[in-house]
């Protein structure tokens, strides 16, 4: 009967936030992978990797931040209008 090798999953992430999940005794590979994916989502690694995939010029970042602020202000205004009307 072949046994799975002791596996550790990790993502090197520039040093300080290296994601590592160690296989617990008696744990299946599927369970390890599920736990690893959960940790990666909790650490918000994938959105950061996607964001850093291409260079974004500073002017574009400022434009995106301005759009985000406008959206948040509109949402807050809608919330205030809804609460005030009740």
C-alpha positions in Angstrom: 0.0 0.0 0.0 1.6 3.3 -1.0 1.3 6.2 1.3 1.2 9.8 0.3 4.4 11.7 1.0 4.4 14.3 3.7 3.5 17.4 1.8 3.8 21.0 2.6 2.2 23.6 0.4 3.6 27.1 0.2 3.6 30.2 -1.9 6.7 32.4 -1.8 5.4 35.9 -1.5 8.3 38.3 -1.4 9.6 37.3 2.0 7.5 38.6 4.8 4.2 36.9 4.0 5.2 33.4 2.8 2.1 31.2 2.9 2.8 27.7 4.3 0.4 24.9 5.3 1.8 21.7 6.8 0.2 18.3 6.5 -1.2 17.1 9.8 -0.9 13.4 10.7 -3.8 11.5 9.2 -4.9 14.4 7.0 -5.8 13.7 3.3 -4.2 15.6 0.4 -7.7 17.0 -0.4 -8.1 18.4 3.1 -4.6 19.9 2.9 -5.4 21.6 -0.4 -8.7 22.9 0.9 -7.0 24.4 4.0 -4.3 25.9 1.8 -6.9 27.6 -0.5 -8.8 28.9 2.5 -5.5 30.4 4.0 -4.6 32.0 0.6 -8.1 33.6 0.4 -7.9 34.8 4.0 -4.4 36.4 3.4 -5.8 38.1 0.2 -2.7 37.0 -1.8 -4.5 36.5 -5.2 -5.9 40.0 -5.5 -2.5 41.4 -4.8 -0.8 39.1 -7.3 -3.4 40.1 -9.9 -2.9 43.8 -9.2 0.8 43.5 -9.5 0.7 41.6 -12.7 0.9 44.8 -14.8 2.4 48.1 -14.0 -0.2 50.8 -13.4 1.0 54.4 -13.7 0.5 56.8 -10.8 -1.9 58.9 -12.8 -4.1 55.8 -13.4 -4.0 54.9 -9.7 -5.1 58.5 -8.7 -8.0 58.3 -11.3 -9.1 54.9 -9.9 -9.0 56.2 -6.3 -11.0 59.2 -7.3 -13.7 57.0 -9.0 -13.8 54.8 -5.9 -14.3 57.8 -3.6 -17.1 59.1 -5.8 -18.8 55.6 -5.7 -18.5 55.5 -1.9 -19.9 59.0 -1.6 -22.9 58.2 -3.8 -23.6 55.0 -1.8 -23.4 56.9 1.5 -25.7 59.5 0.1 -28.2 56.8 -1.0 -28.0 55.3 2.5 -28.6 58.6 4.2 -31.6 59.3 1.9 -33.1 55.9 2.6 -32.7 56.3 6.3 -34.0 59.9 6.4 -37.1 58.9 4.3 -38.2 56.2 6.8 
